[in-house]
Amino acid sequence: MAQAINVYPMEHKIRIKEEAARCLLCNDAPCTKACIKGLDPARGLRAIKFDNLECAGLYFSSEGCGGCDAPCEKGCIHYDFPIRIKAVAEQVAKREDKPKADLSIDFCGIHCENPFFLASSAICTNYEMVANAFEMGWGGVVYKTICLEEINEVSPRFDSVEDEKGEFWGFRNMEQLSENPPEVDFDILKRLKQNYPNKIVIASIMGKSEEEWVKLARTAEAAGVDAVELNYSCPQMKYAGMGSDVGQNSELVTIYTHFVKQAVKIPVIPKMTPNITNIMTPAQAAYFSGADAVSAINTIKSVTMSDGSAVSGKKTTSGYSGKAIKPIALRHVLDITKHPLLKGLQVSGIGGIETWHDALEFLQLGCNNTQICTAVMQYGYRIIDDLIDGLSNYMLTHNIAHLSDIVGSELPSFVRADYLDRDTFVMPTIDREKCLGCGRCYISCRDGGHQAIEFDGERKPHIMGKKCVGCHLCRLVCPSGAIGIAKRVNKRKN
């Protein structure tokens, strides 16, 4: 294959996060195979991509890269020009390998080696898949939901909303539950727990009557699983009275949770639906019925219009996931963890988690555990490397000895809107050295703000103090990071 020409000089200082974002994250990466120094540039680029810049230096060597002609770049597969790996390596800070922090945490009384679990979905549908994930470092799995109904899926059943690089901002799926016979799935769960006794194996189940819920829960317990998750939240079930139909009905949540709790001794974890006005209604029903924890949230009912996702020319509503839903998921988690009546109810956080920092936010809002699906569907189980490295580095950097010390640490920062300070404001400041003179701040302030920025003849912005209200729209749209935050001061008197 002919190589594209790199039109940028190697001495040109690049923005390494922007450059790493161009990486296609190849399987069996040719750049690493081509490296004559025995380094792992593909792993380093992946670390940067997944918000782990501080650990990327483990996989590059500026000294080693300085004396070679970048065979890694000659091997790079790309649709335009190769990733400028040598320039990235020379700008990444060197870092010595060091021991990992202790990421273990207790969830529902179960000791977990780390808080990263596979969420119940297409990423965990057979023994080989889950075993592979366990070998790579995942702490546990919530296996794809088992039911007593015959499942017959549609094709195609996925759709996505993508950015300019083709990466998922949002992901829509019409997939339902496990297509395996229940006895096959329970045998898989039994073998997983036998062969990986230190990993956490949770059965997700769904019934449509008290008898079915109890039967499935008891069979799961007999298979040796650590806990059972009650799927009250799948938004695209073919049958009425299942999935989110249950999660939207607090009476059914109460009844089914109570019956399952009476039937088994292992922890019971109802999974909450976001497709409801107030998630506290089913969460309280679960809590007062004896639930040990809740999982929040499942996918959000949605519509996408792509013809490529139509089934024989027909379309339907189904579940939306991916990083676009993370703020919504965090809001639902916050509603549960801040509620005074739910003291002691643990939460497994789900929704838009892609990087270690995403997971950290769920922990900071009170989750003892996280579940991940869409990011694995796009990038594979390998993202566990940076989830572990990034969270470990954060703990070591901040002298945090126990992961449980992070849980809920940001809750005191959240108050009702009427408690927010409305007597002071913060002016943005402009670093003229970093400013590129593009005028994005000027345009946004003029057309979407308070017309408080002037754009001079030298293509530099100036903030007009008498007009600026401190909304910081300018800071958010600046592509070069040239706009910062000044000291908070009292508002001007009119």
C-alpha positions as CSV (number, residue, x, y, z in Angstrom):
1,M,0.0,0.0,0.0
2,A,1.4,3.4,-1.0
3,Q,2.1,5.6,2.0
4,A,0.6,9.1,2.2
5,I,3.1,12.0,2.4
6,N,3.4,13.7,5.7
7,V,2.9,17.4,4.8
8,Y,3.8,18.6,8.3
9,P,7.5,19.0,9.2
10,M,8.6,16.9,12.2
11,E,10.0,19.9,14.0
12,H,6.5,21.5,14.0
13,K,5.2,21.5,17.6
14,I,1.9,19.6,17.5
15,R,-1.0,19.2,19.9
16,I,-0.5,15.7,21.0
17,K,-4.1,15.0,22.2
18,E,-5.4,16.2,18.8
19,E,-2.8,14.1,17.0
20,A,-3.5,11.0,19.1
21,A,-7.2,11.4,18.4
22,R,-6.4,10.8,14.7
23,C,-5.2,7.3,15.5
24,L,-7.4,4.5,14.1
25,L,-6.6,2.3,17.1
26,C,-5.7,-0.6,14.8
27,N,-5.8,-4.3,15.8
28,D,-2.3,-5.8,15.9
29,A,-1.0,-2.3,15.3
30,P,1.5,-2.1,12.4
31,C,3.2,0.9,14.0
32,T,4.2,-1.1,17.1
33,K,5.3,-4.1,14.9
34,A,7.5,-1.7,12.9
35,C,9.2,-0.1,15.9
36,I,12.9,-1.1,15.9
37,K,13.3,0.0,19.5
38,G,10.9,-2.5,20.9
39,L,8.6,0.3,22.1
40,D,4.8,0.3,21.9
41,P,3.7,3.5,20.1
42,A,0.1,2.2,19.5
43,R,-0.3,1.7,23.3
44,G,1.0,5.2,23.9
45,L,-1.3,6.8,21.4
46,R,-4.2,4.8,23.0
47,A,-3.3,6.1,26.4
48,I,-3.4,9.7,25.2
49,K,-6.7,9.0,23.4
50,F,-8.3,7.6,26.6
51,D,-7.5,10.6,28.8
52,N,-4.3,9.1,30.2
53,L,-1.6,11.4,29.0
54,E,0.4,11.2,32.2
55,C,0.9,7.4,31.6
56,A,1.7,7.6,27.9
57,G,5.4,8.1,28.5
58,L,5.7,4.5,29.5
59,Y,5.3,3.4,25.9
60,F,7.5,6.0,24.1
61,S,11.1,7.1,24.4
62,S,12.2,10.5,23.2
63,E,15.8,9.4,23.4
64,G,15.2,6.2,21.4
65,C,13.0,8.0,18.9
66,G,15.6,10.7,18.4
67,G,18.0,8.5,16.4
68,C,15.6,6.6,14.1
69,D,13.8,7.5,10.9
70,A,10.4,6.6,12.3
71,P,9.6,3.2,10.8
72,C,6.5,3.3,13.0
73,E,5.1,6.1,10.8
74,K,6.0,4.2,7.6
75,G,3.9,1.3,9.0
76,C,1.0,3.5,10.1
77,I,-2.3,2.7,8.4
78,H,-4.4,5.9,7.8
79,Y,-6.8,7.4,5.4
80,D,-4.9,10.6,4.9
81,F,-1.4,11.0,6.4
82,P,0.4,8.9,9.1
83,I,0.2,9.8,12.7
84,R,3.2,11.9,13.6
85,I,4.3,9.4,16.2
86,K,7.9,10.7,16.5
87,A,6.7,14.3,17.2
88,V,4.2,12.9,19.8
89,A,6.9,10.9,21.5
90,E,9.2,13.8,21.7
91,Q,6.6,15.9,23.5
92,V,5.3,13.3,25.9
93,A,6.8,13.6,29.4
94,K,9.0,10.6,30.4
95,R,7.6,8.5,33.2
96,E,9.0,5.6,35.2
97,D,6.8,2.6,35.7
98,K,5.6,2.4,39.3
99,P,3.3,0.1,41.3
100,K,-0.4,0.4,40.8
101,A,-2.7,1.8,43.5
102,D,-5.1,-0.5,45.2
103,L,-8.3,-0.3,43.2
104,S,-10.2,-2.8,45.2
105,I,-13.6,-1.9,46.7
106,D,-16.5,-3.6,48.3
107,F,-19.9,-3.5,46.5
108,C,-22.9,-5.1,48.3
109,G,-20.5,-6.8,50.7
110,I,-18.6,-8.4,47.8
111,H,-14.9,-7.6,47.5
112,C,-14.1,-6.5,43.9
113,E,-10.5,-6.2,42.6
114,N,-11.5,-3.0,40.7
115,P,-14.7,-1.1,40.1
116,F,-14.9,-1.8,36.3
117,F,-17.6,-4.3,35.2
118,L,-19.0,-5.2,31.8
119,A,-22.6,-4.1,31.6
120,S,-25.3,-6.6,30.7
121,S,-25.4,-6.4,26.9
122,A,-23.9,-7.8,23.7
123,I,-20.4,-7.5,25.1
124,C,-20.9,-10.5,27.4
125,T,-23.0,-13.2,25.7
126,N,-20.9,-16.3,26.0
127,Y,-18.1,-17.9,28.1
128,E,-15.3,-17.1,25.8
129,M,-16.1,-13.4,25.6
130,V,-16.3,-12.9,29.4
131,A,-13.2,-15.1,30.0
132,N,-11.2,-13.0,27.6
133,A,-12.4,-9.8,29.4
134,F,-11.4,-11.3,32.8
135,E,-7.9,-12.2,31.5
136,M,-7.5,-8.6,30.4
137,G,-8.3,-7.2,33.8
138,W,-12.0,-6.5,34.1
139,G,-13.2,-6.8,37.7
140,G,-16.5,-8.4,37.0
141,V,-19.4,-8.9,34.6
142,V,-23.2,-8.4,34.7
143,Y,-24.0,-11.1,32.2
144,K,-26.5,-10.5,29.4
145,T,-30.1,-10.7,30.7
146,I,-31.5,-14.2,30.9
147,C,-35.3,-14.7,30.5
148,L,-37.7,-17.5,29.9
149,E,-39.1,-16.0,26.7
150,E,-37.9,-16.9,23.2
151,I,-35.8,-14.0,21.9
152,N,-35.7,-13.3,18.2
153,E,-33.6,-10.3,17.3
154,V,-34.0,-7.9,14.3
155,S,-31.3,-7.0,11.7
156,P,-29.8,-4.5,11.6
157,R,-30.2,-3.6,15.3
158,F,-27.6,-0.8,15.9
159,D,-27.3,2.8,14.8
160,S,-25.0,5.6,15.9
161,V,-24.6,9.4,16.0
162,E,-21.0,10.1,15.2
163,D,-18.5,13.0,15.3
164,E,-16.3,14.0,12.3
165,K,-13.9,11.2,13.1
166,G,-16.6,8.5,13.0
167,E,-16.6,7.9,16.7
168,F,-19.8,7.4,18.6
169,W,-21.3,10.3,20.5
170,G,-24.4,8.3,20.8
171,F,-25.3,4.7,20.1
172,R,-28.8,3.3,19.6
173,N,-29.6,-0.4,19.9
174,M,-32.7,-2.5,19.4
175,E,-31.1,-5.6,21.0
176,Q,-33.1,-7.4,23.6
177,L,-32.0,-10.2,25.9
178,S,-29.8,-13.4,25.6
179,E,-30.8,-15.6,22.8
180,N,-29.3,-18.7,24.6
181,P,-31.5,-21.2,26.3
182,P,-31.5,-20.3,30.0
183,E,-29.8,-23.6,31.0
184,V,-26.9,-22.7,28.7
185,D,-26.5,-19.3,30.2
186,F,-26.6,-20.6,33.8
187,D,-24.0,-23.2,32.9
188,I,-21.8,-20.5,31.5
189,L,-22.2,-18.4,34.7
190,K,-21.3,-21.5,36.8
191,R,-18.2,-22.2,34.8
192,L,-17.1,-18.5,34.9
193,K,-17.3,-18.4,38.7
194,Q,-15.5,-21.8,39.0
195,N,-12.7,-20.8,36.7
196,Y,-12.4,-17.2,37.9
197,P,-13.3,-17.2,41.6
198,N,-11.8,-13.8,42.2
199,K,-13.8,-12.1,39.6
200,I,-17.4,-11.0,40.2
201,V,-20.1,-12.7,38.3
202,I,-23.6,-11.2,38.4
203,A,-26.6,-12.6,36.6
204,S,-29.0,-10.2,35.0
205,I,-32.5,-11.7,34.8
206,M,-36.0,-10.6,33.6
207,G,-39.4,-12.3,34.2
208,K,-43.0,-11.3,33.6
209,S,-44.5,-12.8,36.8
210,E,-43.5,-13.3,40.4
211,E,-43.0,-17.0,39.7
212,E,-40.6,-16.3,36.8
213,W,-38.5,-13.8,38.7
214,V,-38.2,-16.2,41.6
215,K,-37.3,-19.2,39.4
216,L,-34.6,-17.3,37.5
217,A,-33.1,-15.8,40.7
218,R,-33.0,-19.2,42.5
219,T,-31.4,-20.8,39.4
220,A,-28.8,-18.0,39.3
221,E,-28.0,-18.5,43.0
222,A,-27.6,-22.2,42.5
223,A,-25.2,-21.5,39.7
224,G,-22.9,-19.8,42.2
225,V,-23.2,-16.2,41.0
226,D,-22.3,-13.4,43.4
227,A,-25.4,-11.3,42.9
228,V,-28.5,-10.9,40.7
229,E,-29.4,-7.8,38.8
230,L,-33.1,-7.3,38.1
231,N,-33.6,-5.8,34.6
232,Y,-36.5,-3.4,35.2
233,S,-35.3,-1.1,32.4
234,C,-34.8,-2.5,28.9
235,P,-36.7,0.0,26.7
236,Q,-37.2,-2.2,23.6
237,M,-38.9,-5.4,24.8
238,K,-41.2,-7.1,22.3
239,Y,-43.5,-8.2,25.1
240,A,-45.6,-5.9,27.3
241,G,-45.2,-6.0,31.0
242,M,-41.4,-6.5,30.8
243,G,-38.3,-4.3,30.9
244,S,-39.0,-0.6,31.4
245,D,-42.7,-1.3,31.7
246,V,-41.7,-2.6,35.2
247,G,-39.3,0.1,36.0
248,Q,-42.0,2.8,35.4
249,N,-44.4,1.0,37.8
250,S,-43.3,1.4,41.4
251,E,-45.9,-1.2,42.5
252,L,-44.3,-3.9,40.2
253,V,-40.8,-2.9,41.4
254,T,-42.0,-3.3,45.0
255,I,-43.6,-6.7,44.4
256,Y,-40.9,-8.3,42.2
257,T,-38.0,-7.0,44.4
258,H,-39.7,-8.3,47.5
259,F,-40.3,-11.7,46.1
260,V,-36.8,-12.1,44.8
261,K,-35.3,-10.9,48.1
262,Q,-37.3,-13.5,50.0
263,A,-36.2,-16.2,47.6
264,V,-32.4,-15.8,47.6
265,K,-29.6,-15.0,50.0
266,I,-27.3,-13.2,47.4
267,P,-27.5,-9.5,46.9
268,V,-30.4,-8.2,44.7
269,I,-29.7,-5.2,42.5
270,P,-32.7,-3.7,40.5
271,K,-31.7,-1.8,37.4
272,M,-33.3,1.6,37.0
273,T,-34.9,3.0,33.9
274,P,-34.2,6.7,33.0
275,N,-37.4,6.7,30.9
276,I,-39.4,8.2,33.8
277,T,-40.1,11.7,35.2
278,N,-38.7,10.9,38.7
279,I,-36.2,8.1,39.1
280,M,-36.7,8.3,42.9
281,T,-40.1,6.6,42.6
282,P,-38.8,3.2,41.5
283,A,-35.5,3.7,43.5
284,Q,-37.5,4.1,46.7
285,A,-39.7,1.2,45.9
286,A,-36.6,-1.0,45.4
287,Y,-35.0,0.3,48.6
288,F,-38.0,-0.3,50.8
289,S,-38.4,-3.7,49.3
290,G,-35.0,-4.7,50.5
291,A,-32.7,-4.1,47.5
292,D,-29.0,-4.2,48.3
293,A,-28.2,-1.7,45.6
294,V,-29.5,-0.3,42.4
295,S,-27.9,0.0,38.9
296,A,-28.5,3.4,37.2
297,I,-29.1,3.9,34.4
298,N,-30.2,1.8,31.4
299,T,-30.5,3.2,28.0
300,I,-32.7,6.2,27.1
301,K,-35.6,5.7,24.8
302,S,-34.8,7.5,21.5
303,V,-35.2,7.8,17.8
304,T,-32.5,8.1,15.1
305,M,-33.4,8.6,11.4
306,S,-30.7,6.7,9.6
307,D,-32.1,4.6,6.7
308,G,-29.2,2.2,7.4
309,S,-30.8,1.1,10.7
310,A,-34.3,0.4,9.2
311,V,-35.6,-3.1,9.5
312,S,-37.3,-4.0,6.2
313,G,-38.1,-0.3,5.7
314,K,-39.5,0.1,9.2
315,K,-38.2,2.0,12.2
316,T,-38.9,2.1,15.9
317,T,-37.9,3.7,19.2
318,S,-35.1,2.0,21.2
319,G,-32.3,2.6,23.7
320,Y,-29.7,5.3,23.4
321,S,-26.3,5.1,25.1
322,G,-22.7,6.3,24.7
323,K,-20.9,9.4,26.0
324,A,-23.8,11.7,25.0
325,I,-25.9,10.4,27.9
326,K,-23.3,10.7,30.6
327,P,-24.6,14.0,32.0
328,I,-28.1,12.5,32.2
329,A,-26.8,9.4,33.9
330,L,-24.9,11.4,36.4
331,R,-28.0,13.5,37.2
332,H,-30.0,10.3,37.9
333,V,-27.2,8.9,40.1
334,L,-27.0,12.2,42.0
335,D,-30.8,12.1,42.6
336,I,-30.4,8.7,44.2
337,T,-27.2,9.2,46.2
338,K,-28.3,12.6,47.6
339,H,-31.7,11.5,48.7
340,P,-31.9,11.4,52.5
341,L,-34.3,8.4,52.6
342,L,-31.9,6.2,50.7
343,K,-29.0,6.3,53.1
344,G,-26.9,3.1,52.7
345,L,-28.3,2.2,49.3
346,Q,-25.3,1.5,47.0
347,V,-25.3,2.4,43.3
348,S,-23.7,0.8,40.3
349,G,-23.1,3.7,37.9
350,I,-23.8,3.2,34.2
351,G,-24.1,5.6,31.2
352,G,-21.5,7.1,28.8
353,I,-18.3,5.8,30.7
354,E,-15.4,5.7,28.2
355,T,-12.3,6.9,30.2
356,W,-11.1,6.5,33.7
357,H,-12.1,10.1,34.4
358,D,-15.7,9.3,33.4
359,A,-15.6,6.5,35.9
360,L,-14.1,8.7,38.5
361,E,-17.1,11.1,38.2
362,F,-19.5,8.3,38.9
363,L,-17.5,7.3,42.0
364,Q,-17.3,10.9,43.2
365,L,-21.1,11.1,43.0
366,G,-21.5,8.1,45.3
367,C,-21.2,4.9,43.1
368,N,-19.3,2.0,44.5
369,N,-19.1,0.3,41.1
370,T,-19.3,1.2,37.4
371,Q,-20.6,-0.7,34.4
372,I,-19.4,-0.1,30.8
373,C,-20.9,-1.2,27.5
374,T,-20.8,1.2,24.5
375,A,-17.1,2.1,24.8
376,V,-16.3,-1.7,24.7
377,M,-18.5,-2.1,21.6
378,Q,-16.5,0.5,19.8
379,Y,-13.0,0.0,21.1
380,G,-12.9,-3.5,22.7
381,Y,-12.0,-4.9,26.1
382,R,-8.6,-3.3,25.9
383,I,-9.9,0.0,27.3
384,I,-9.5,-1.7,30.7
385,D,-5.8,-0.9,30.5
386,D,-6.3,2.8,30.6
387,L,-9.2,2.6,33.0
388,I,-6.9,0.9,35.5
389,D,-3.8,3.0,34.7
390,G,-5.6,6.3,34.8
391,L,-7.5,5.7,38.1
392,S,-4.4,4.3,39.7
393,N,-2.3,7.3,38.7
394,Y,-5.0,9.6,40.0
395,M,-5.0,7.9,43.4
396,L,-1.2,7.9,43.6
397,T,-1.0,11.6,42.6
398,H,-3.6,12.6,45.1
399,N,-2.3,10.4,47.9
400,I,-5.6,8.4,48.1
401,A,-5.0,5.1,49.8
402,H,-8.4,3.5,49.4
403,L,-10.8,3.8,46.5
404,S,-13.7,4.0,48.9
405,D,-12.4,7.4,50.0
406,I,-13.4,8.7,46.6
407,V,-16.9,7.5,46.8
408,G,-19.3,10.4,47.3
409,S,-16.5,12.9,47.7
410,E,-18.2,15.5,45.4
411,L,-21.7,15.2,46.9
412,P,-21.2,18.1,49.3
413,S,-20.5,20.3,46.3
414,F,-24.0,19.8,44.9
415,V,-26.8,22.1,46.2
416,R,-30.2,23.2,44.9
417,A,-30.1,26.0,42.4
418,D,-31.5,28.5,45.0
419,Y,-28.4,28.0,47.1
420,L,-26.0,29.1,44.5
421,D,-24.0,32.3,44.9
422,R,-25.6,35.0,42.8
423,D,-23.8,38.0,44.3
424,T,-20.4,37.5,42.6
425,F,-19.1,36.8,39.2
426,V,-15.9,35.6,37.5
427,M,-14.4,37.5,34.6
428,P,-12.7,35.5,31.8
429,T,-9.1,36.4,31.0
430,I,-7.3,36.2,27.6
431,D,-3.8,34.9,27.2
432,R,-2.6,36.9,24.2
433,E,0.3,34.5,23.6
434,K,-1.9,31.5,23.3
435,C,-4.6,33.4,21.3
436,L,-4.6,32.4,17.7
437,G,-6.8,35.4,16.6
438,C,-9.5,33.2,15.1
439,G,-12.3,35.3,16.5
440,R,-14.5,32.3,17.7
441,C,-14.9,34.0,21.1
442,Y,-16.0,37.2,19.4
443,I,-18.6,35.5,17.2
444,S,-20.1,33.5,20.0
445,C,-20.3,36.4,22.4
446,R,-21.8,38.6,19.7
447,D,-24.4,36.1,18.5
448,G,-25.0,34.1,21.6
449,G,-23.8,36.1,24.6
450,H,-23.7,39.7,25.7
451,Q,-21.7,41.5,23.0
452,A,-18.9,42.0,25.5
453,I,-15.9,41.2,23.2
454,E,-14.2,43.5,20.7
455,F,-12.0,42.2,17.9
456,D,-9.2,44.6,17.0
457,G,-7.2,45.2,13.9
458,E,-4.4,42.9,15.1
459,R,-7.0,40.0,15.3
460,K,-7.0,40.0,19.1
461,P,-10.1,40.0,21.3
462,H,-10.6,42.4,24.2
463,I,-13.2,41.9,26.9
464,M,-15.4,44.9,27.7
465,G,-15.8,44.8,31.4
466,K,-18.9,46.9,31.6
467,K,-20.8,44.4,29.4
468,C,-19.3,41.1,30.5
469,V,-21.6,39.1,32.8
470,G,-19.1,36.2,33.4
471,C,-21.1,33.6,31.5
472,H,-17.9,32.1,30.1
473,L,-19.3,31.1,26.7
474,C,-16.1,32.5,25.2
475,R,-13.9,30.2,27.3
476,L,-15.9,27.1,26.2
477,V,-15.6,27.9,22.5
478,C,-12.0,28.9,22.4
479,P,-10.1,26.2,20.4
480,S,-6.6,27.1,21.7
481,G,-7.3,27.2,25.5
482,A,-6.3,30.9,25.5
483,I,-9.2,32.0,27.8
484,G,-9.0,31.4,31.5
485,I,-10.7,32.4,34.7
486,A,-9.9,35.5,36.8
487,K,-10.6,36.0,40.5
488,R,-14.2,35.9,41.7
489,V,-15.4,39.4,42.6
490,N,-18.6,41.1,43.8
491,K,-21.1,42.0,41.1
492,R,-21.2,45.6,40.0
493,K,-24.0,47.7,41.4
494,N,-26.3,49.1,38.8
